[in-house]
Amino acid sequence: MSLWAAAYGGGYASGVWGTYRQWQDRGAQVRKGEQASLGVLWKEISRRDDEQDDEDGGKGRRLFARAFSLFNADQVDGYAPEPGPVLPESERLAAAEAFIAALGIDTVYGSSSAYYHLGEDRIYMPHFATFRSAHGFYGTHIHECAHASGAAHRLDRDFSARWTKDALAMEEATAELTASFLLADLGIAHDPRPDHAAYIASWLALCSPRHNLANREVSIM
């Protein structure tokens, strides 16, 4: 997350990072005067047999953190990323394109990641060709459109008063459920996909211990 923030603050389009030595090993050179960003690697290690159990009697996890000074690919010269598979334009789906266009939400293509910028009321998306499938592209784009639907001048959706600390989890679950329903309606996905279910479950897990979700209404749109 810290590297996402650093990329946004530095205006970097790439999501590729490396240490000074890693860039050298790839035949690239960090440009003079470029400032490194801090990245932290967290790793789980096994508990030694002679260590005592945790206070609650459990074995517990042992984690260690290591900090790295990292440079973004936009800060180096001589780096040529390996070309990946290109999703052809022929894979675009007319119905989905028409639906997204009708929403009238400003979208900028070419970003290294997909997100909705609330302050700008604008969606940032990677290019179509960078996705593995048309389903992935439209599912991602409609997910971000669902976030945009909650803007004050649209549906004015705000979970913060009702869900307090769980507002983000509910917003993400709402966006992914919306994308799932719309993909089915558009004929792109006829059956629930495991990745959609896993995404929703990961966000619901943040609030389910503190709330009885079965007895709460959730506004989707």
Secondary structure, 3 states (H helix, E strand, C coil): CHHHHHHHHHCCCCCCEECHHHHHHCCCEECCCCCCEEEEEEEEECCCCCCCCCCCCCCCCEEEEEEEEEEEHHHEECCCCCCCCCCCHHHCCHHHHHHHHHHCCCEEECCCCCEEECCCCEEEECCHHHCCCHHHHHHHHHHHHHHHHCCCCCCCCCCHHHHHHHHHHHHHHHHHHHHHHHHHHCCCCCCCCHHHHHHHHHHHHHHCCCCCHHHCCCCCC
